[in-house]
Amino acid sequence: MYIQLVLLCAVNVVFTCTGIFFNLLVIVSFWRSSAYLRSKLYYFMIMVLSFFDFLLVITNHPFLVTRMVLWLKENNDVAKVQIYENFSIAFVGFSVMTLLVMSIERYIGAYYPFFHRTSLTRRRLLTLLAVLIPAPTILLIISANDLVISSAVVGIMFFFTTVPPFVFFNYKLFLISRKARRDIARRRNNTPSPEISTLHVNLKNISTCLLSVACLLLTYFPADFFLCI
């Protein structure tokens, strides 16, 4: 047991260092990129996601390490790290909401490109994010120490209210990405290269979004669900 806890501490220290490095790399790369790339809404949302993931990394993994150290010292007083746990849970919710806004942005870009070009802006995406972010914060507050409802109920509520929109938007993105692949294969020999290049860019952006959501569904949501039942 002692060796396992030490190994888990070491793994979380590595995750902390790598998470800080790669998320800061994304943020710095975005702001040092060309004005053209910074104007792209999708890249802007990736930067916002990296910012919240950075906050999550510097709270979640150190919190886990601190808890393991307390266990190793046979200290059951976890109140000292409770604040880090609350921040960590909140930042998980922020990252989830940011990824949901990314999915919505990609969905609009794929199915309503004219509206995406003419009407969708950073301010509107951030406004949508600002509307969504209070939800996990309020749930965290009312479930603190089972104040109003238990944390298990909150986890289940959060799971079943966020998964359906993720499934809807990303299923639609999956359908259009499959169609884009077929178009690229069919037109490769008789379509000018600029059009194929545009299809490749759109497919890349959609695929990146799908991969991000898949990683979320395979990591955060199963853990949240099984810890709450």
Buried (B, 14 or more C-beta within 10 A) or exposed (E): EEEEBEEBBEEBBEBBEEBBEBBBEBBEBBEEBEEEEBEBBBBBBBBBBBBBBBBBBBBBBBBBBBBBBBBEEEEEEEEEBEEBBBBBBBBBBBBBBBBBBBBBBBBBBBBEEEEBEEEBEEEEBBEBBEEBBEBBEEBBEBBBEEEEEEBEBBBBBBBEEBEEEBEEBBEBBEEBBEEBBEBBEEEEEEEEEEEBEEBBEBBEBBBBBBEBBEEBBEEBBEEBBEEBE
